[in-house]
Amino acid sequence: MSTVFSTIPSQTGDWAIIAGSIIVAINEITSKNIYKYLRRNHKFLRLYVLNYIRIGIIYGLFVDAFKLGS
């Protein structure tokens, strides 16, 4: 999924900064909401799964960045 998020919006090269900022903004908003609800209730399996997917997407973006940098 992270490969899709990093390559499709920036195919022309003009949208790379905007696509990156949108991905980071969505990630931060999701993170804020997930950790707000997990602090209150520890039994939401869906929130844990969503959190793991979010962490996986960010990890994949870092891996793609290292591949491009080397």
C-alpha positions in Angstrom: 0.0 0.0 0.0 2.8 2.4 0.7 4.2 1.9 -2.8 0.9 2.9 -4.2 0.8 6.0 -1.9 4.2 7.1 -2.9 4.2 6.5 -6.6 0.7 7.1 -8.0 0.2 10.8 -6.9 3.7 11.8 -7.9 3.9 10.3 -11.4 4.4 13.7 -13.0 6.9 14.9 -10.4 4.9 18.1 -9.7 2.8 16.6 -7.0 5.5 14.9 -4.9 5.6 17.5 -2.1 1.9 17.9 -2.0 1.2 14.2 -1.9 3.8 13.7 0.8 2.3 16.5 2.9 -1.2 15.0 2.5 0.0 11.5 3.5 1.7 12.9 6.6 -1.3 15.1 7.5 -3.7 12.1 7.2 -1.3 10.0 9.2 -1.1 12.6 12.1 -4.9 13.1 12.2 -5.4 9.3 12.3 -2.8 8.9 15.0 -4.3 11.6 17.1 -7.7 9.9 17.0 -6.5 6.4 17.5 -4.4 7.2 20.6 -7.2 9.3 22.0 -9.7 6.4 21.9 -7.1 3.8 22.9 -6.4 5.7 26.0 -10.0 5.4 27.1 -10.9 1.9 25.9 -8.3 -0.8 25.4 -10.7 -3.4 23.8 -11.1 -2.0 20.3 -9.6 -4.5 18.0 -10.4 -2.4 14.9 -8.4 0.5 16.3 -5.4 -1.7 16.9 -5.6 -3.1 13.3 -6.0 0.4 11.9 -3.0 1.5 13.9 -0.9 -1.4 12.7 -1.8 -0.6 9.1 -0.9 3.0 9.6 2.5 2.0 11.1 3.1 -0.4 8.2 2.4 2.4 5.6 4.8 4.7 7.3 7.4 2.0 7.5 6.9 1.2 3.8 7.4 4.9 2.9 10.7 4.9 4.8 11.8 1.8 2.9 10.9 3.4 -0.4 12.8 6.5 0.5 15.9 4.5 1.4 15.6 2.6 -1.9 15.5 5.8 -3.8 18.4 7.3 -1.9 20.8 4.5 -2.5 
